[in-house]
Amino acid sequence: MTDEWAAYKQLRAALQVTDDDATCDAVLAQLGDYVAAQMDGAPFSVFPHIATHLDGCLTCAAAYGRLYRLALADQTNTLPSLQNPRLPDLSFLTPTPTVPSLGERLRTAVEKWGNGWRIRLTADLLPLLQPQITPIPLRASSDEERYAELLLALEPDESLQSDIPFKLLVYRDAQSPTDCLVEVWVQPHGRAWPHLAGFTVTLQLPDHTNQQTTNPWGVATFPHIPVNGLAALSITIIE
């Protein structure tokens, strides 16, 4: 009678099991330990609340069945192996295009030309030459307001890993906003003021060419250059 009463109580407990989310979550969290104990030969009574819950919850019982079969196959070394597994299609992961740095652009734009140098400005290079902070313009006092807006600045330094022996400054002409003033500062290694005069600097645009000679500071100045022509500007420096 005692055994029958125990079986009755177990059946009643199983029939009264609730499958609320909190209870199921708690049981599912312990299923791994429950199955591992069974694989080690422990009886069902080691986790009585789990055994009772599985008797009355079809969802958790199904999860237990899958986990038990997997653990049994692993224990008996009978796990199935994939034959010719299909590789995932990652074609949607398009690589992010690499934007060349200013140094990389300059290595393409600047070339040694005979006994001098040549730089060709392009539409891709211009945005990289736009200054973040406008410095005080190096002009005579009468020109400070006229050429106060710095449009482009190329001042090679160690960060560019470049030995370009000149710098380029371009200022908008406030009296004629569609034009600009182009300054080329020639700075060859081993030479300094006042021994920088005599370099021939040529600015070439599709429709005209302008040529100047540097002063003792190594500066050649070109006013009235169209702003919209900067993307096609070529500058040649020859001693």
Secondary structure by P-SEA (a helix, b strand, c coil): caaaaaaaaaaaaaaaccccaaaaaaaaaaaaaaaaaaaacccccccaaaaaaaaccaaaaaaaaaaaaaaaaaaaccccccccccccccccccccbbbbcaaaaaaaaccccccbbbbbbccccccccccccccccccccccccccccccbbbbbcccccccccbbbbbbcccccccbbbbbbbbbccccccccccbbbbbbbcccbbbbbbbcccbbbbbccccccccccbbbbbcc
